Amino acid sequence: MKRTITAVLLAITLLALCAACGGTPAQITEPEPGIGADTPLTVTLTVTLPDGTQNTHTLTSTKSTLGEVLRDYGLIECDDKNMIIAVDGVEASWDADQAYWAFYIGGEYATHGVDDEVIADGNTYALEYARG
């Protein structure tokens, strides 16, 4: 008799625990823009050439990094170390005249390269011909 009461109490306790754990099912979230998303994102790139001329490019892509997008559009050329050596067909040579392409994100000088910049819809970028 005592075993039957214990078994019934144990069954009731297990049912209560299972009901308590049921809760609400986990919510499924959409992927973040630019990270494996199928929806194209649009960003703006302003290129400042050596003579001060500015070219503005509106770029749309499903790629996740700015470097991938710029390569797809044929806007940059890189050396064997993956450093940008030409933008819009204009080369910058550190060895020849200490020139390089400065990278800006939202008007601020970037602390990383285009290959590390994960894009988000509406971001603005700039590549500016500069001399050291």
C-alpha positions, 0 to 999 in steps of 0.5 A: 500500500505504501509503495502504491501511494509513493508511486502515485505521488511520484507520478503526480510530481513528474507530471507537474514538472513536465507541465512546468517545463512546457512553457512557450516554444522558442521564437525563430528569429530572422538572420541579421542583415548581411550575415547569410541573409538572402535579402539584398542590402544596399550601402553607399561608397564614396571614392575620393580620387587624388584630384579631389573628385568624388565618385559615389556608388550605391551597391546592392548585394547579399554578401556579408562583408564590404570587401566581397561587395567591392570585389564583386563590383570590380571597384578594388584591386588588392595586392598579395597581402590583401591590401587595397592598391587601386580603387575605381581604377586609380592606383595608390603606391606607398613605395612610389609616393607614400600614397594609400587608400584610407577607409572610413565608416560613417565618416570615421576612420576605420580601425579594420579593413574592408574584408572585416567590415560586416555590412548592414543596410544603409551603411555609408563608407568612403575610400579616400586617396591619401598620402602618408 
